[in-house]
Amino acid sequence: MRFFRDLFTRNRGPKLFSFLLALLIWLILIPEEKTYSDKTMTVPLETRNVPPDMELVEKPAAAIEVTVRARNRLLNELSSSGVSARLDLERASVYQDIYPLNRSMITVPPGAEVVGISPNMVRLKLEKTKLMDLEIAPMIVGKVKEGLRIARIEVTPPRVPVKGPESKIRTKDKVSTSPVDVSNLTQSTTVEADIILPRADLRLATTLTKVRIEIILEENAKAPNGKNSGKG
């Protein structure tokens, strides 16, 4: 016991000086790759595995702050492209709107460690997916030539299946088409037109992207006074 007591109490000044000198030399001579530091980066937040019967209607923050600890040499070479943040929504629910973020969601290179995440939670909103067959209303532009009139317009198929968030799709919605100009037509014709959805957050539940539009023309009937009885 006396030996240990003397070890720490005798010649305290020279021993303290020697310790500080050794520490200074260690800090000066230690290789950079053996020292550790922290670095905070802005990292994109990726959402994945949204349930197939749900829609992400309000997305979380596009990016989060991630603090990484690693050896200086690795840290100096590390950028946000080497770090990824993924929020797995496989078990998400329409009743939950706040999701915690933790270190297991962050991927960093070997030798690095996640020591901080900000914010530590994000807000998002999910809705059930709704599927509905919507009527196609072709967009006809222009006026047929004098003496002709449009007898009828037939669209094939007349309806298409559309899906999207249940709050964004309505029974009164109609699908439109790219414009079809009839001003140069001289006879009945059939054209193809692109399908245009009523809102950007809806999508087609079919591989079909175009519809066939048949425009049937006929001559205007003449009235006894020589005037056209039909309208062009």
VENGIDA-V145305 format. One record per pair of residues at least 4 apart in sequence whose C-alpha atoms are under 6 Angstrom apart, sorted by the first residue. I is the first residue (numbers start at 1). J is the second residue. If there is no record, write none. Layout:
i->(I,I)
j->(J,J)
This chain:
i->(2,6,25,26,33,33,33,34,35,35,36,36,36,37,37,37,38,38,39,39,40,40,41,41,41,42,42,43,43,43,44,44,45,45,45,45,46,47,47,48,49,49,49,50,50,51,53,53,54,54,54,55,55,55,55,56,57,57,58,58,59,60,60,60,64,65,65,66,66,67,67,67,68,68,68,69,69,70,70,72,83,83,84,84,85,85,86,94,94,97,97,97,98,98,99,99,100,100,101,101,127,128,129,129,129,130,130,130,130,131,131,132,132,133,133,133,134,134,134,135,135,136,136,136,136,136,137,137,138,138,139,139,140,140,141,141,142,142,142,143,144,144,144,147,147,148,148,148,148,149,149,149,150,150,151,151,152,153,153,154,154,155,155,156,156,161,162,162,162,163,163,164,175,175,176,177,177,177,177,178,178,187,188,188,188,189,189,190,190,191,191,192,192,193,193,194,195,195,220,221,222,222,222,223,223,223)
j->(6,10,29,30,71,72,73,71,71,72,70,71,72,69,70,72,68,69,67,68,66,67,65,66,80,64,65,63,64,80,62,63,62,63,85,86,86,86,87,88,88,89,90,89,90,90,128,129,127,128,129,126,127,129,165,126,125,126,124,125,124,122,123,124,118,117,118,116,117,114,115,116,113,114,115,112,113,75,112,76,107,108,106,107,105,106,105,126,127,123,124,125,122,123,121,122,120,121,120,121,165,166,164,165,166,163,164,165,166,162,163,161,162,160,161,162,159,160,174,159,174,158,159,174,175,176,175,176,176,177,177,179,179,180,180,181,181,182,183,183,182,183,232,219,220,218,219,220,232,217,218,232,216,217,216,217,216,214,215,213,214,212,213,211,212,205,203,204,205,202,203,202,197,198,196,193,194,195,196,193,194,217,215,216,217,214,215,213,214,212,213,211,212,210,211,210,209,210,230,229,226,228,229,227,228,229)
